[in-house]
């Protein structure tokens, strides 16, 4: 298995219009100045277009690009790091959007040897794009069009080495807040799934487990990783999430007066307690 120190510094640059691809190499200057998945992706997006054209880009047009950018510390054992960022121009707001997602796609893409994927252009027909250590292949996705996100992933018959980022009917039909799904996790902000649907891209599938990563400064990395792990493990929010999941936030909202009732028009409802993490855990013995 190939070993990479730090990051690969390589993004797949895919054009769906002519089904071509190349390798985009990230400069050392950008790596230093724009550390992280979101910052680096926004820099890549900015460099793709002259500054004066940014406001003129149609979010649902072929000229818009969709960037899947992987976390710097993904796959090397850092707590809370197994995430990827989806960056594009939002069809919902007309502004730039970055949406963070867990799920297996990030790990699979990273261990295929890529730090991210840039999607440009628009396919004439629905596509599945598959990536591995060697590059990119394109497959028709007509049989998958119309399927929901979980059904799509089941139809793809993903192996243990693979992870997918897929859309459902909302992305296909231009719902402006459509999500991208990976496993049971979602990039759920700004209509990133809508952009993917506008490009006729049903699924992006990565086949990984071929590359491993190690720290450039292993001793310093190990010390700081272990410090971070101890901090995370003793944090009260970590304990609450382990015990009650995301619903642990419900009681915090009740006590702080910021429950999102009626889209935040109200801040409290007497029924709120029934869906708190504590109540749900007691009722269902989770």
C-alpha positions as CSV (number, residue, x, y, z in Angstrom):
1,X,0.0,0.0,0.0
2,X,1.3,3.4,-0.9
3,X,2.1,5.8,1.9
4,X,1.7,9.6,1.6
5,X,3.2,12.0,4.2
6,X,0.8,14.8,5.0
7,X,-1.5,15.4,2.0
8,X,-1.4,14.3,-1.7
9,X,-2.0,17.9,-2.9
10,X,-4.0,16.5,-5.8
11,X,-7.6,17.1,-6.9
12,X,-9.3,15.4,-9.7
13,X,-10.5,18.0,-12.2
14,X,-13.5,16.5,-14.1
15,X,-15.5,18.1,-16.9
16,X,-18.8,16.4,-17.4
17,X,-19.5,18.2,-20.7
18,X,-16.9,16.3,-22.7
19,X,-16.3,13.5,-20.1
20,X,-12.6,14.5,-19.7
21,X,-10.5,14.7,-16.6
22,X,-7.0,16.0,-15.4
23,X,-5.1,16.4,-12.2
24,X,-5.1,19.8,-10.4
25,X,-2.1,20.2,-8.2
26,X,-2.4,22.5,-5.3
27,X,0.5,24.9,-4.8
28,X,2.5,25.0,-1.6
29,X,1.6,28.7,-1.2
30,X,-2.1,27.9,-1.3
31,X,-1.7,25.0,1.1
32,X,0.0,27.3,3.6
33,X,-2.4,30.2,3.2
34,X,-5.7,28.3,2.9
35,X,-5.4,25.4,5.3
36,X,-8.4,23.2,5.5
37,X,-11.1,21.8,3.1
38,X,-13.3,24.8,2.9
39,X,-10.7,27.5,2.7
40,X,-8.7,25.7,0.0
41,X,-11.9,24.9,-2.0
42,X,-12.9,28.6,-2.0
43,X,-9.5,29.6,-3.3
44,X,-9.7,27.0,-6.1
45,X,-13.1,28.3,-7.0
46,X,-11.9,31.9,-7.0
47,X,-8.9,31.1,-9.2
48,X,-11.1,29.3,-11.8
49,X,-13.0,32.5,-12.7
50,X,-11.9,36.1,-13.2
51,X,-13.0,38.2,-10.2
52,X,-15.4,40.3,-12.1
53,X,-17.3,37.2,-13.4
54,X,-18.1,35.7,-10.0
55,X,-21.4,37.6,-9.7
56,X,-22.5,36.6,-13.2
57,X,-22.1,32.8,-12.8
58,X,-25.4,30.9,-13.0
59,X,-25.4,28.5,-10.0
60,X,-27.4,26.0,-12.1
61,X,-25.4,26.6,-15.3
62,X,-22.7,24.5,-16.8
63,X,-20.2,27.2,-15.9
64,X,-20.6,26.7,-12.2
65,X,-18.2,24.2,-10.5
66,X,-18.9,21.9,-7.6
67,X,-15.9,21.1,-5.4
68,X,-15.6,18.2,-3.0
69,X,-12.7,19.0,-0.7
70,X,-11.4,16.7,2.0
71,X,-10.2,17.6,5.5
72,X,-6.4,17.8,6.0
73,X,-6.5,15.3,8.8
74,X,-9.0,12.9,7.4
75,X,-7.9,9.2,7.7
76,X,-5.0,9.6,10.2
77,X,-6.9,9.0,13.4
78,X,-7.7,12.6,14.5
79,X,-11.0,12.8,16.4
80,X,-13.9,14.5,14.6
81,X,-11.9,14.7,11.3
82,X,-13.6,12.3,9.0
83,X,-15.4,14.9,7.0
84,X,-15.5,16.5,3.6
85,X,-16.7,19.9,2.4
86,X,-18.8,20.7,-0.6
87,X,-18.3,24.2,-2.0
88,X,-20.1,25.9,-4.9
89,X,-22.2,28.9,-5.7
90,X,-25.6,28.4,-4.1
91,X,-28.8,28.4,-6.2
92,X,-30.7,29.2,-3.0
93,X,-28.9,32.4,-2.0
94,X,-26.7,33.3,-5.0
95,X,-23.7,33.4,-2.7
96,X,-20.9,31.0,-2.1
97,X,-21.8,28.0,0.1
98,X,-19.8,25.5,2.0
99,X,-21.5,22.4,3.4
100,X,-19.7,19.9,5.7
101,X,-20.5,16.2,5.5
102,X,-19.5,13.0,7.2
103,X,-20.2,9.6,5.6
104,X,-17.9,7.2,3.7
105,X,-17.2,9.2,0.6
106,X,-14.5,11.4,2.2
107,X,-12.5,8.4,3.5
108,X,-12.8,6.5,0.2
109,X,-11.7,9.4,-1.9
110,X,-8.8,10.3,0.4
111,X,-7.5,6.7,0.5
112,X,-7.8,6.6,-3.3
113,X,-5.0,9.2,-3.2
114,X,-7.0,12.4,-3.8
115,X,-7.5,15.4,-1.7
116,X,-10.7,16.4,-3.5
117,X,-12.7,16.5,-6.7
118,X,-13.6,19.5,-8.9
119,X,-16.8,18.9,-11.0
120,X,-17.2,21.3,-14.0
121,X,-19.5,21.3,-17.0
122,X,-22.8,19.5,-17.5
123,X,-23.6,16.0,-18.9
124,X,-26.2,15.6,-21.6
125,X,-27.5,12.5,-19.7
126,X,-27.5,11.3,-16.1
127,X,-24.1,10.0,-15.1
128,X,-22.3,8.0,-12.4
129,X,-18.7,9.1,-12.0
130,X,-16.4,6.6,-10.5
131,X,-12.9,7.5,-9.2
132,X,-10.0,5.3,-8.0
133,X,-6.2,5.6,-7.8
134,X,-5.9,5.6,-11.6
135,X,-8.4,8.3,-12.3
136,X,-12.0,8.6,-13.6
137,X,-14.6,6.5,-15.4
138,X,-18.1,7.5,-16.6
139,X,-21.2,5.3,-16.5
140,X,-24.8,6.0,-17.6
141,X,-27.2,6.6,-14.6
142,X,-30.5,6.5,-16.4
143,X,-31.7,3.5,-14.4
144,X,-30.9,5.3,-11.1
145,X,-32.6,8.6,-12.0
146,X,-35.7,9.0,-9.8
147,X,-34.4,6.9,-7.0
148,X,-34.0,8.2,-3.4
149,X,-30.6,8.6,-1.8
150,X,-30.6,5.3,0.1
151,X,-32.1,3.4,-2.8
152,X,-29.4,4.8,-5.1
153,X,-26.6,3.7,-2.8
154,X,-28.1,0.2,-2.6
155,X,-28.4,0.0,-6.4
156,X,-24.7,1.0,-6.7
157,X,-23.8,-2.2,-4.7
158,X,-21.0,-0.4,-2.9
159,X,-18.2,-2.5,-1.6
160,X,-16.4,-2.0,1.8
161,X,-13.7,0.0,-0.1
162,X,-16.2,2.4,-1.7
163,X,-18.0,5.5,-0.6
164,X,-20.5,7.5,-2.6
165,X,-22.0,11.0,-2.7
166,X,-25.4,10.9,-4.3
167,X,-28.6,12.9,-4.9
168,X,-32.3,12.0,-4.8
169,X,-35.3,13.3,-6.7
170,X,-35.1,16.7,-5.1
171,X,-31.7,17.4,-6.6
172,X,-32.9,16.0,-9.9
173,X,-35.9,18.3,-10.0
174,X,-34.3,21.5,-9.0
175,X,-35.5,21.9,-5.4
176,X,-33.3,24.8,-4.3
177,X,-32.3,23.3,-0.9
178,X,-31.6,19.7,-2.1
179,X,-28.9,17.8,-0.2
180,X,-26.0,15.5,-1.2
181,X,-26.0,12.2,0.8
182,X,-23.1,10.0,1.7
183,X,-24.1,6.9,3.7
184,X,-26.5,8.3,6.2
185,X,-24.9,11.7,6.4
186,X,-25.8,14.8,4.4
187,X,-24.3,18.0,2.9
188,X,-27.4,19.9,3.6
189,X,-26.9,23.6,3.1
190,X,-27.4,26.0,0.2
191,X,-28.7,23.6,-2.4
192,X,-25.4,21.7,-3.2
193,X,-27.5,18.7,-4.3
194,X,-29.4,21.0,-6.7
195,X,-26.1,22.0,-8.4
196,X,-25.2,18.3,-8.6
197,X,-28.6,17.6,-10.2
198,X,-28.3,20.4,-12.6
199,X,-25.1,18.8,-13.9
200,X,-26.9,15.5,-14.4
201,X,-24.5,13.9,-11.9
202,X,-26.5,11.3,-10.0
203,X,-23.6,9.8,-8.0
204,X,-19.9,10.3,-7.4
205,X,-18.3,7.0,-6.3
206,X,-14.8,6.6,-4.9
207,X,-12.9,3.3,-4.5
208,X,-10.3,3.7,-1.7
209,X,-8.3,1.7,0.8
210,X,-5.3,1.8,-1.5
211,X,-3.4,4.7,0.1
212,X,-2.5,5.4,3.7
213,X,-1.4,8.7,5.2
214,X,1.1,9.6,7.9
215,X,2.1,12.8,9.6
216,X,5.0,14.8,8.4
217,X,6.1,15.4,12.0
218,X,4.9,12.1,13.6
219,X,6.1,12.8,17.2
220,X,4.5,16.2,17.4
221,X,1.5,14.9,15.7
222,X,1.0,12.1,18.2
223,X,1.4,14.3,21.2
224,X,-1.2,16.9,19.9
225,X,-3.6,14.2,18.7
226,X,-3.6,12.5,22.1
227,X,-4.1,15.9,23.8
228,X,-7.1,16.6,21.5
229,X,-8.6,13.2,22.1
230,X,-8.4,13.7,25.9
231,X,-10.0,17.2,25.5
232,X,-12.8,15.8,23.3
233,X,-13.5,12.9,25.7
234,X,-13.8,15.1,28.7
235,X,-16.0,17.7,27.0
236,X,-19.6,17.9,28.2
237,X,-21.0,18.2,24.7
238,X,-19.1,15.0,23.7
239,X,-20.7,13.1,26.6
240,X,-24.1,14.5,25.8
241,X,-23.8,13.4,22.1
242,X,-22.7,9.9,23.1
243,X,-25.6,9.5,25.5
244,X,-28.4,11.2,23.5
245,X,-27.2,12.0,20.0
246,X,-28.1,15.3,18.3
247,X,-31.3,15.5,20.4
248,X,-29.1,16.5,23.3
249,X,-29.4,20.0,21.9
250,X,-33.2,20.1,22.5
251,X,-33.0,20.7,26.2
252,X,-30.1,23.2,25.8
253,X,-32.5,25.1,23.4
254,X,-35.3,24.9,26.0
255,X,-33.1,26.2,28.8
256,X,-31.5,28.9,26.7
257,X,-34.7,30.1,25.0
258,X,-33.7,29.4,21.5
259,X,-35.7,26.4,20.4
260,X,-36.5,26.7,16.6
261,X,-40.3,26.7,16.9
262,X,-42.1,27.9,13.8
263,X,-38.8,28.7,12.1
264,X,-37.6,30.7,15.1
265,X,-40.7,32.9,15.2
266,X,-41.2,31.4,18.6
267,X,-38.5,30.2,21.0
268,X,-40.4,27.7,23.1
269,X,-43.2,25.1,22.9
270,X,-44.5,23.0,25.8
271,X,-44.2,19.9,23.6
272,X,-40.5,20.4,23.1
273,X,-39.5,18.2,26.1
274,X,-41.1,15.2,24.5
275,X,-38.4,15.1,21.9
276,X,-35.4,15.9,24.1
277,X,-32.5,13.4,24.0
278,X,-33.1,12.6,27.7
279,X,-36.8,11.8,27.2
280,X,-36.2,9.8,24.0
281,X,-33.5,7.7,25.6
282,X,-35.7,6.9,28.6
283,X,-38.7,6.2,26.4
284,X,-37.0,4.0,23.8
285,X,-34.1,2.7,26.0
286,X,-31.6,3.7,23.3
